[in-house]
Structures are given as C-alpha cells and as structure tokens.
Amino acid sequence: MVNPWLNISHSDYENHMFEVGQSQVLNSLVKYCLDKYYPENFALLGCSTGNGLEHVIPEITKRVYAIDINPVYLNKTKEKFDRKIGNLILINADIQNDELAIEKVDLFFIGLVLEYVEPEKVLNKIIQTINDKGVLFIAIQKSKQTSFVSKTKYKSLEKLTDISSEVDESKIDRFIKSKNMELVERKEIELTQYKSFITLEYRIEEK
C-alpha cells in the first residue's frame, strides 16, 4: 500500500494545518527549542516544507537535517531554505521502515509524527542519534471526543485517518526513560476545547 502521505499535496497540507492552527503552534515550538538549546546539529522529523526552519541561526546551528517521507515536501524545503541554512541536509525517508543514518545531533524535534508510526520502533532509532548532552523534543496530539484528523475543506488529509492513532503518552514515556533519558519538562497547549498538544522534553541522564 502506498503511504497516504505521498498523495497529499504540500499546499493542501500547509493550508489544512494553518486553518486548524497547528502549523502556527509547531512553528513557535521549533523557535522555542532553537532559542532554548542553541543546537549545533539539529534534526527535524516530518519537516514538511520546512515550517520553523526560518528560526535557524546559521552561525549557531551548523547542520540541519530535514527529514520527511514526501520528496515534494523536501524540494519545497530546499527552495525556501537552501541559501539561508549553510548545511541543510535533506533526507527522504520512511522513518517507520528505513534506517536513519545521520551524525549525532544536539536536538531532535519530532512534531506530530509518532501518530503515524509504531512509536517505540521509531523512537529507538531516533534516540541512537542523540549525543550525550542532547535533547529529544516531542509534540503529540491529544483529542477529546473528536476525530484525530480535523475536518477541513482539504479532503486529501482524510486519507490519513486509516494510518493515524493517538499516542499513548505513558507508554512512550516509559520507553524513553528505559533508554536512559529523563523527562525535564512537560506542557499541554490547548488548541481548541477538543484538541491540545502535549510537549515532552527529554535529556540523556547524567551518570
């Protein structure tokens, strides 16, 4: 089966996310992480067309890995940011099934990706790429009495319903902690009365 993400145009995705207010929040979260941690090496999983990468300061962040399953999204990311970010490395990968061959990073940002994969399988790959003082930042969606994929006029997004599911926060928290990482901050950001984002920040435990 072809992954539905490969059949959603970048314009449909961008407009849908903006309409439901999620792209704005994800953008602010990327900025928050970059401003807080000043990573020299940064990975953005599910980068789409590069939402948030305008906040990268090339003098501080020397290498950026932009990772996505959709090559068209990556091409748009390249068009927008290749000149601004000196070392922008585009990785076209299905994180569920492909290996993640990247150098160690200081900050790995996962925004609304775990909902479409087997979380523990993917997290196991990602944690191996984080350096000894690195940070793992995760944003997951929490829905209350509503469908996971919000209804908008962009019907192509409805294809994602069959491959999406709520992430069990307690389950991934236990798994990440079993990999010698500690939770340093948790927040809940209310989007509507029916949906919110949960953000989780982890660091490698000091020995």
N, C-alpha and C positions, 0 to 999 in steps of 0.2 A: 504494500500500500504506500502511495506517495504521501509524504508528510504534508498535512494541510498548510503548514507554514510556507511551503514552496509555491502555493497557489493564491496567496494573499498579496495584492499589490502594496507597494510601500505607501502609496497615497491613501488607500483605504485604511491601512493600519495607523498611519500618523493621524489621520482625521478622526478615526474612531477613538484613539487614545486621548486626543485633545478634547473631544466632545465630552468624554466621561471624566475628564480632569486628572487622568492618571499620568499622562506624559509630563505635565507640569510638576507633579509631585516627584516623579522619578528624576527629573532634571534637577530639582532642588536637592535631592538626596545625593546625587553624584557630586554636586558642588560641595555639599556638607562634608562628604568623605574626603574629597581632594583638599579642602581647606583645613580639615582636622588632622590629616595624617601625612600630608606632603609626600606622597609616594614617589620614589624614583622610577619604579616599574609598576604599571597599573594594568589590570585586566578587567575588561567589561564584557560580561557574558550576556548574549541576547542584545547586542548593541543596536539592532535595528538600523536606522540610518544615522546613528551617532548622537542620539539625544543625550545631552550633558557634556559631550566632549569639548564644547566651546569653553568650558571652565578649566580645561587643562592649561597649566602654565609650563611651556616647554623648557624654561630654564630650571624648573624644579622636577618635573616629570619627564624623564629622558626617553622612556619607552612605553608605548601604549599598545596593548593587544586588544583589538576589537574583534569579537567572536560572534558569529551568527550562522544559522543553518541556511539562510537565504542569500545567495550570491548577489542578487539585485540590491538588497539592502546594503550589502558591503560596498558595492560600487558607488552607491549614493554617499555612503560614509567617506569613501575615498575622495569623491568630488568635493565634498564640503570641508574636509579636514586635512588632506594630504599636505597642503602647503603650510598650514598653521602648526601642525604637530610634526616635529622633525623626524621622529622614528615611529611612525604609525604602522603597525603590523596587522594586516587583515587576515583572519583565519576563518575559512569557510568549513565549518564542522558541525556534524550532528553530535552534540555533546553526549547524547544517550549511548551512541554506538561507536564513536570514533575516539581514538586516543587524543590526549591533549598535550602535545609536545611543545611546551613553552619554557622559557627560562623562569627561575624563581621570581616571584613578584612580592611587592610590599603591601599591595592592596588588591584584593579580588572582589569585585562587585557583581552580585547576582540579583537582578531585578526582574521578578515575575517570570522566572524560567522553571523553577522546581515544580511548578504546577503542571508541566507538560512532559515530565520525565519521571524516571524512578529516582527519587531524591537521594537515597543513600548511595546508589551506584554512581551518580554524578558527583555528589559531594566527595566521595572517596578519591576521585580523580583530581578534583579541584584542590583539596587540602594538600595534596602532594606537591602542588606548585607554589605554595606559600612559604616564604622564607621564615627563619627562626623568630623574627620580630614582626612578622607580617600580620595583616588583618583580613578577616573574611567578613564581608558585609552582605547581608541577605535581606531582601524585601519580598514578603509573600502577601498574598491577598486573603482577607477574611471576609466571607459573605454571610449575611444574615437574612434568611428567608427570601432569597432571590437567586437567580441563575448565576453561575460563575462568570460567564461572558455576558457583559452588559448589552442590552438591546440598543442598537442604533440603526440608522439607515444604511450602514455599511454591512450588508448581509454576508459578505465573504467571511467576516470574522466568526459567523455562526458555525463555520466548518470546524472550529477549534473545540466545540462542545464535546465531541466524541473522544478527544485526547487530553482533556483537562480535568483536573480534580483538585480539591482543597488539599493543602499541605498540612500534615499533622505536625504542628509546632513542637509538641513534647517529644515526638519520635525523632525528629531531626536534631533537636537539642541534645537528646541522649547520645545520638550517634556522633555528633560533632565533638561532644565532650569526651567520648571514648577515644578520640584521636588526639588527646592531649591539648585541646583548646578550651579556653574558658570564656564564658559569656561576660562581656564587660558592659553592655548596655542593651536594653530592650525598650522599644517605644511602640505605641499604637497611634496611627494617624488616621483620623476619621475622614473619609471621603464623602460619604452620604450617610443617611441613617441606616442604610443597608450594607454598606461596604467600608472596609478600612484596610490599611496596610499595617502589617507588623514588620518592624525592622529589628534585626538581630546583628550585633557586632561581636565578633569573636577574635581572640588573640591566642597565639601559642602560649601555653602555660610556662612560666619561668620555673626552671629547676634549681 
